[in-house]
Structures are given as structure tokens and as C-alpha cells.
């Protein structure tokens, strides 16, 4: 059983109050509509990607196997924060229970950690495909892909269990107010009056292993990929090869760019509005952009989505016209 935080030696904290968006009470309705549309677009876009990959045998390759995992992760990640945020727009007191806050931290850390390692696995896939194409069927077999998938899910889960377990041991002595629209580890550490050294060490270790290491691996992979592409004689050949990894490279730059800005801001000098905006870009907008990027920049995905539309949307429209 998870015990709630104790506020000093007197009362027990059973809920937290979100202060995010509190600076603009007159814009609550507009915020609700914007985030609802973004959330629905995120779900629809990633569902379309998943469906297109599922029903199209041409896309049953390692690259799109990892893409389907990315779409699923993005749907889960955004669903961890957006629904409760939408509900809170209609509440005068924007709260989340203690258990709900811990649960949100657990799932956020699981999905974000898994996505970091997944992006590195996708970079490895592109590296093998471009630099060692003759060995690709062996080095990226179904068994290897399954091991890689299990690996990035396991990394995210173990990392999350570690942080959540350490959070349970903390004692809260400050107000139960969170200057954000979600629960996150650094935010709760600021509310603790007990020793947080173990939590901080765990954050540094996970930042190095789950955050920095996959980022460096991805960067090195693309340095080698770009080096191999530049050795191709024809401009058309270089363009064709680069197009196979352009979507993933764009996603990586956006993900690590917004993520780095989100978690590496200075402790002072930024307003609540700036903090919220950066977190919105990382936690809500990025999962929406990923399927859009792959739809616009990847020819095979565009073809699959077009077939999906022609096979499922157009026949239903025709049947409606016939019946009428």
C-alpha cells in the first residue's frame, strides 16, 4: 500500500493543486478547445499510422515496426497528462490525488524513458540499413527487433519503478501546490523536507543512461550515416538514401531539442508561462507532430495512408450514395 505524503507532523496530503494556466483564468475555455483539438489530432494521427502499418504488408519491416512502437508510445504519453488537464479546465480547484500524481509520474517516466531508447534503436536500424545493407536481414532480424523492443520497454519500466519507489519515501513539508499542469519528479522534490539526495542521484544516473547515452548514440549513428551518404556519387542517389532517414532525424531533433529545453532550464529567470509553454511543446505538441512528419516526409507512409483512405473511407462514401 502506498502511504500519502505527510505535511510536517500534522496533516496528511491526499491531493495536489495544479497552478498551471492559473495566470489566465479568462482563457480557460480557449485553452480547453486548443488542447482538445491537439489531443484528438494526436490520437487520430498515431492511430492512422498504426493501422496503415498493420494492414500494409510492404510496411512489415524493422523500420516501421519501430515506428508503430513510437506511435503507440506517443498516444500513451499524451494520454497520461492531457485528459486530466482538460477536466481541470472546468474546475475552480485544479487537483490531482496523491495516488494519481504518483501514477502520472510512473507512466510519464516509463513512456519518456522508453521513447529515448527507442529513438536510438531506430537510429541503429537506419545505420545498419545504409552502412551495411547486405547484412541488414541478419542484423535486423525479427528476433533482434523483438529484443530491441523488449529492451527499450524494460529500460523505461525499470527507470520508472526506481524513481517512483524513491518518491514514496519522501516527506512533504511545504504547500501541496504544484506550479505546473502535471506531476513531475523535480517539481515534487521542491516540496520535500526530507533528504532527497538518493532521488537526485537517481535523476543524474537516469539522465546519463536513459537520456544522454541514447542521444549520443543517435548522434554518432547519424554522423556515420551522413558520412556514408556523402560517399554516394550521384546526387539523386544521395537524396534517395537520405529520404529513408529524414523523418526520423527530424523527430529526433524536435524531441531532444524540446526535451533539453524543458529539463535544463535555469532554476530562476523564467516565468511560469514560459515553463508551461516549453512543457506543452515537449509533452503535448511533439507527440502530435511525429505522425505528421512521417506522413509528409515518408513516401511509403503516404502511399499506405492513401490506400487506407481509398480502401475504407471511399467505399463507405459510395455505399451511402448508393443507398440514398
C-alpha positions as CSV (number, residue, x, y, z in Angstrom):
1,X,0.0,0.0,0.0
2,X,1.3,3.5,-0.9
3,X,1.2,5.9,2.0
4,X,0.4,9.6,1.3
5,X,3.0,12.3,2.0
6,X,2.9,13.8,5.5
7,X,2.9,17.6,5.8
8,X,5.2,18.1,8.8
9,X,3.8,16.1,11.7
10,X,0.3,17.3,11.5
11,X,-1.8,16.6,8.4
12,X,-1.6,14.1,5.5
13,X,-1.5,15.3,1.9
14,X,-4.1,13.5,-0.1
15,X,-4.1,15.7,-3.2
16,X,-2.1,18.3,-5.0
17,X,-3.3,21.6,-6.6
18,X,-2.0,22.4,-10.1
19,X,-1.2,26.1,-10.7
20,X,-0.5,25.8,-14.4
21,X,-2.6,28.2,-16.6
22,X,-3.8,29.9,-13.4
23,X,-2.3,33.2,-14.7
24,X,-5.0,33.3,-17.4
25,X,-8.4,32.4,-15.9
26,X,-10.2,34.2,-18.7
27,X,-8.6,31.9,-21.3
28,X,-9.6,28.6,-19.8
29,X,-12.3,27.9,-22.4
30,X,-9.9,28.7,-25.3
31,X,-7.1,26.5,-23.7
32,X,-9.6,23.6,-23.4
33,X,-10.5,23.8,-27.1
34,X,-6.9,24.1,-28.3
35,X,-5.7,21.2,-26.2
36,X,-8.7,19.1,-27.0
37,X,-8.1,19.5,-30.8
38,X,-4.3,18.8,-30.3
39,X,-5.1,15.7,-28.3
40,X,-7.6,14.4,-30.8
41,X,-5.2,15.1,-33.7
42,X,-2.5,13.2,-31.8
43,X,-4.7,10.2,-31.3
44,X,-6.1,10.1,-34.8
45,X,-2.7,10.6,-36.5
46,X,-0.9,7.9,-34.5
47,X,-3.9,5.5,-34.9
48,X,-3.7,6.0,-38.7
49,X,0.0,5.3,-38.7
50,X,-0.6,2.1,-36.6
51,X,-3.4,1.0,-38.8
52,X,-1.6,1.7,-42.1
53,X,1.4,-0.3,-40.9
54,X,-0.7,-3.1,-39.6
55,X,-2.7,-3.7,-42.8
56,X,0.0,-3.0,-45.4
57,X,2.5,-5.9,-45.8
58,X,5.0,-3.6,-47.5
59,X,5.5,-1.8,-44.2
60,X,6.2,-5.0,-42.2
61,X,9.8,-4.1,-41.9
62,X,12.0,-3.2,-38.8
63,X,11.8,0.5,-39.6
64,X,8.0,0.5,-39.5
65,X,7.9,-1.9,-36.6
66,X,9.8,0.7,-34.5
67,X,7.6,3.4,-35.9
68,X,4.5,1.6,-34.7
69,X,6.0,1.4,-31.3
70,X,6.7,5.2,-31.4
71,X,3.1,5.9,-32.3
72,X,1.8,3.7,-29.5
73,X,4.2,5.4,-27.0
74,X,3.1,8.9,-28.2
75,X,-0.5,8.0,-27.7
76,X,0.2,6.7,-24.2
77,X,2.4,9.6,-23.2
78,X,0.0,12.3,-24.2
79,X,-2.9,10.4,-22.6
80,X,-1.1,10.4,-19.3
81,X,-1.4,14.2,-18.9
82,X,-3.9,15.7,-21.3
83,X,-7.2,14.1,-20.1
84,X,-6.9,15.3,-16.5
85,X,-5.7,18.7,-17.8
86,X,-8.9,19.0,-19.9
87,X,-11.1,18.1,-16.9
88,X,-9.3,20.6,-14.7
89,X,-10.1,23.5,-17.1
90,X,-13.7,23.2,-15.8
91,X,-12.7,23.0,-12.1
92,X,-12.2,26.0,-10.0
93,X,-9.7,24.0,-7.9
94,X,-7.5,22.0,-10.3
95,X,-6.4,19.0,-8.2
96,X,-5.0,15.5,-8.6
97,X,-5.0,12.9,-5.9
98,X,-1.7,11.7,-4.3
99,X,-2.1,8.3,-5.9
100,X,-3.0,9.9,-9.2
101,X,0.2,12.1,-9.0
102,X,2.4,9.1,-8.4
103,X,0.7,7.1,-11.1
104,X,1.2,10.0,-13.6
105,X,4.9,10.2,-12.7
106,X,5.2,6.4,-13.1
107,X,3.7,6.4,-16.6
108,X,5.4,9.6,-17.7
109,X,8.8,8.3,-16.8
110,X,8.1,4.9,-18.3
111,X,7.0,6.3,-21.7
112,X,9.6,9.1,-21.9
113,X,12.4,6.8,-21.0
114,X,11.3,4.1,-23.4
115,X,11.0,6.7,-26.2
116,X,14.6,7.9,-25.6
117,X,15.9,4.4,-26.1
118,X,13.5,3.6,-28.9
119,X,14.8,6.6,-30.9
120,X,18.3,5.2,-30.5
121,X,17.1,1.8,-31.7
122,X,15.6,3.5,-34.8
123,X,18.9,5.3,-35.5
124,X,20.7,1.9,-35.2
125,X,18.2,0.5,-37.7
126,X,18.9,3.3,-40.2
127,X,22.7,3.0,-39.6
128,X,22.6,-0.7,-40.5
129,X,20.3,-0.2,-43.5
130,X,22.5,2.5,-45.0
131,X,26.1,1.5,-43.9
132,X,25.7,-2.3,-44.0
133,X,22.8,-3.1,-46.4
134,X,24.0,-6.6,-47.2
135,X,24.0,-7.6,-43.5
136,X,20.7,-5.9,-42.8
137,X,18.4,-9.0,-42.9
138,X,20.7,-10.7,-40.3
139,X,21.5,-7.8,-38.1
140,X,17.9,-6.6,-38.0
141,X,16.0,-9.9,-38.0
142,X,12.6,-10.3,-36.3
143,X,14.4,-11.8,-33.2
144,X,16.7,-8.8,-33.0
145,X,13.9,-6.4,-33.4
146,X,11.9,-8.2,-30.6
147,X,15.0,-8.0,-28.3
148,X,15.4,-4.3,-29.0
149,X,11.7,-3.6,-28.4
150,X,11.8,-5.5,-25.1
151,X,15.0,-3.7,-24.2
152,X,13.6,-0.1,-24.6
153,X,10.4,-1.0,-22.8
154,X,12.3,-2.7,-20.0
155,X,14.6,0.4,-19.7
156,X,11.7,2.7,-19.3
157,X,9.9,0.4,-16.8
158,X,12.9,-0.2,-14.6
159,X,13.8,3.5,-14.6
160,X,10.2,4.5,-13.7
161,X,10.0,1.9,-10.9
162,X,13.2,3.2,-9.4
163,X,12.1,6.8,-9.4
164,X,8.5,6.1,-8.2
165,X,9.8,3.9,-5.4
166,X,12.1,6.7,-4.2
167,X,9.3,9.3,-4.4
168,X,7.2,7.2,-2.0
169,X,9.9,7.6,0.7
170,X,9.8,11.4,0.7
171,X,8.1,13.6,3.3
172,X,6.3,16.7,2.2
173,X,6.6,19.8,4.4
174,X,5.6,22.6,2.0
175,X,2.3,23.6,0.5
176,X,0.6,20.9,-1.7
177,X,0.7,23.3,-4.8
178,X,2.5,22.3,-8.0
179,X,3.4,25.2,-10.3
180,X,2.6,23.2,-13.4
181,X,-0.2,21.2,-15.2
182,X,1.4,17.8,-14.5
183,X,3.3,15.9,-11.8
184,X,7.0,15.6,-12.4
185,X,9.9,14.4,-10.2
186,X,11.8,17.8,-9.9
187,X,8.5,19.5,-9.0
188,X,7.8,17.2,-6.1
189,X,11.4,17.3,-4.9
190,X,10.9,21.0,-4.3
191,X,8.1,20.2,-1.9
192,X,10.0,17.7,0.2
193,X,11.6,18.5,3.6
194,X,13.2,15.1,3.8
195,X,16.6,14.1,2.3
196,X,16.3,14.0,-1.5
197,X,20.0,13.0,-2.2
198,X,19.0,9.5,-3.3
199,X,16.4,10.9,-5.7
200,X,18.9,13.4,-7.1
201,X,21.5,10.7,-7.6
202,X,18.9,8.6,-9.4
203,X,18.0,11.5,-11.6
204,X,21.6,12.1,-12.6
205,X,22.1,8.4,-13.3
206,X,19.0,8.1,-15.4
207,X,19.8,11.3,-17.2
208,X,23.1,9.8,-18.2
209,X,21.9,6.3,-19.1
210,X,18.4,6.8,-20.4
211,X,18.8,10.4,-21.7
212,X,22.3,11.3,-22.7
213,X,23.6,7.9,-23.8
214,X,20.8,7.2,-26.4
215,X,21.2,10.8,-27.6
216,X,25.0,10.4,-28.1
217,X,24.4,7.0,-29.8
218,X,21.9,8.5,-32.1
219,X,24.2,11.5,-32.9
220,X,27.2,9.2,-33.7
221,X,24.9,6.9,-35.8
222,X,23.9,9.9,-37.9
223,X,27.4,11.1,-38.3
224,X,28.3,7.8,-39.8
225,X,25.1,7.7,-41.9
226,X,25.8,11.2,-43.3
227,X,29.5,10.2,-44.0
228,X,28.2,7.1,-45.9
229,X,25.7,9.2,-47.8
230,X,28.3,11.7,-48.9
231,X,30.3,8.9,-50.5
232,X,27.5,8.2,-52.9
233,X,28.4,9.6,-56.3
234,X,25.1,10.7,-57.7
235,X,23.0,13.5,-56.2
236,X,19.8,11.5,-56.9
237,X,21.3,8.5,-55.0
238,X,22.2,10.7,-52.0
239,X,18.8,12.2,-52.0
240,X,17.0,8.8,-52.2
241,X,19.1,7.3,-49.3
242,X,18.8,10.4,-47.1
243,X,15.0,10.3,-47.6
244,X,14.8,7.0,-45.8
245,X,16.1,8.6,-42.5
246,X,15.0,12.2,-42.9
247,X,11.7,11.7,-41.0
248,X,13.4,10.0,-38.0
249,X,16.2,12.6,-37.9
250,X,13.5,15.4,-37.8
251,X,11.7,13.6,-35.0
252,X,15.0,13.2,-33.0
253,X,15.9,16.9,-33.4
254,X,12.5,18.0,-32.2
255,X,12.3,15.5,-29.3
256,X,15.8,16.2,-27.9
257,X,15.6,19.9,-28.6
258,X,12.3,20.5,-26.7
259,X,13.3,17.9,-24.1
260,X,16.6,19.5,-23.4
261,X,15.0,22.9,-23.1
262,X,12.3,21.5,-20.9
263,X,14.5,19.9,-18.3
264,X,17.7,22.0,-18.5
265,X,16.2,25.5,-17.8
266,X,18.0,27.6,-15.1
267,X,16.2,27.5,-11.8
268,X,15.4,31.2,-11.9
269,X,14.8,33.7,-14.6
270,X,11.9,32.0,-16.3
271,X,8.2,32.8,-15.6
272,X,5.5,30.3,-15.1
273,X,4.1,31.0,-18.5
274,X,7.5,30.1,-20.2
275,X,7.8,26.9,-18.1
276,X,4.3,25.9,-19.2
277,X,4.9,26.7,-22.8
278,X,8.1,24.7,-23.0
279,X,6.4,21.7,-21.3
280,X,3.4,21.9,-23.7
281,X,5.8,21.8,-26.6
282,X,7.6,18.7,-25.3
283,X,4.7,16.8,-23.7
284,X,1.8,17.6,-25.9
285,X,2.8,19.1,-29.3
286,X,5.7,16.7,-30.1
287,X,3.5,13.6,-30.0
288,X,1.2,15.3,-32.4
289,X,4.0,16.3,-34.8
290,X,5.6,12.8,-35.1
291,X,2.8,11.2,-37.3
292,X,2.5,14.4,-39.3
293,X,6.3,14.4,-40.0
294,X,6.2,10.7,-41.1
295,X,3.1,11.3,-43.2
296,X,4.6,14.3,-45.0
297,X,8.2,13.2,-45.5
298,X,7.9,9.4,-45.9
299,X,6.7,8.3,-49.3
300,X,5.8,4.7,-48.2
301,X,3.7,6.0,-45.3
302,X,1.9,8.4,-47.6
303,X,1.1,5.6,-50.0
304,X,-0.1,3.4,-47.2
305,X,-2.3,6.2,-45.8
306,X,-3.7,6.8,-49.3
307,X,-4.6,3.1,-49.7
308,X,-6.1,3.2,-46.2
309,X,-8.3,6.1,-47.2
310,X,-9.3,4.6,-50.6
311,X,-10.0,1.2,-49.1
312,X,-12.0,2.2,-46.0
313,X,-13.3,5.8,-46.5
314,X,-14.2,5.9,-50.1
315,X,-16.2,2.6,-50.2
316,X,-18.3,3.7,-47.2
317,X,-19.0,7.0,-49.0
318,X,-20.0,5.1,-52.1
319,X,-22.3,2.8,-50.2
320,X,-24.0,5.9,-48.7
321,X,-24.6,7.4,-52.1
322,X,-26.0,4.1,-53.5
323,X,-28.3,3.6,-50.6
324,X,-29.6,7.1,-50.9
